[in-house]
């Protein structure tokens, strides 16, 4: 009598491809960093960057992250030529680099003065706030000089300075019954502009810090043009 035919055991499940692995928060952050650098280098437009970032934080697997950076050098371990190790920014402007006379004066007496948007930054800007407020926003400004000085005086007023994240920021000042605060910032990019904020606050406030999420997109092109490269 023939033995009853038994079914064959199931074949072992195939190993999942690496791309089907679930993505971690660290994986998404690394991908977002690559996209941010590509935006700074001009490889992506602002619209492309925004679209891809939305895809990054909506991705659940590595296979969904990979196409978002496939066409970028950093995803393949290729560093762009412009990304050289940056020398530390100087604590003070180089002698003769910035003239003593201001290219622009911003004055607010019992009023307010605002400088922002797309504007060309001079080598020296003076800001005076007397019972008023001055706002200097460099996040969209055009830098044509490596070293920029902002001299701020606040008497019963306030001076606020905002800079892009990919420049260096230095400060030197005094607050008497007031506040002088500069968040030191070091750019990772060679030849990035350095913004020096010098200030005096009497019963007033002076502060300078980076504006998160804002960078100078054409930084290298601006500096090369100025340096004659």
Phi, psi and omega in degrees: 000128182293139176291146180297132182286120181266148180291146178292146178296149181296145179288146178299143181297142179291143179293134180298144176293150181306325184292343181272000177296146178292138180275140178266171176299322179296322178297318180292322179294320178297319179295319179296324178296320178297318179293322180296317178296321179296323176295316181296327182275355180084012179281336177235146172280167179299323181291318178296319180298314181298320181294318182287324178298322177298321178293325180300309186278358172258354183285141178250339181232164177297328180296333178279333180282321189303316181296338183289339181233009185302326184266014182248137184302321184298334180288343181249015177076019180258114180278134177296152183299329184285345185273078175260160178297128183276138173287149178301141179290144179293153179286331180226157179299148177294144180305128179082355183285329183234124182291157180285340181268135184287142171283333182209139177244132176243119186235130176229108177243111185054036183202193177226151178224132184231133174232111181204179182090205183270100181218155181273123183277126175283175179288332180218132176232134177251135179233128180234120178240111180239106188054035181209191181222142176236130177242124177240111183248111181262008188294337178241010184285161177259118179264121176245000179235147178286325184240127183231132179246133172241115177262122185240134175234125181232120177236108185056033181216197180215143174233124182240126180241131176236135182235159175293161183286341184257028168243169175262148183229130178229156180211150177209121182186184184222142173238123177249111187053031180210198186225130171234117186219124177232124176276107181300135183225134178242120179284145176273359185259134180296137177065021176293149178300152175241124179257119178257126177249113175254133185207162175220122181239121176245109184053035181218193185221133173228126177217146178221131181203163178289150175264107188300135179087358180249131179225160174277106188292324182253037185303309184295322179295319179298314183291320179297321179296316181293320182278356177082021180272000000 
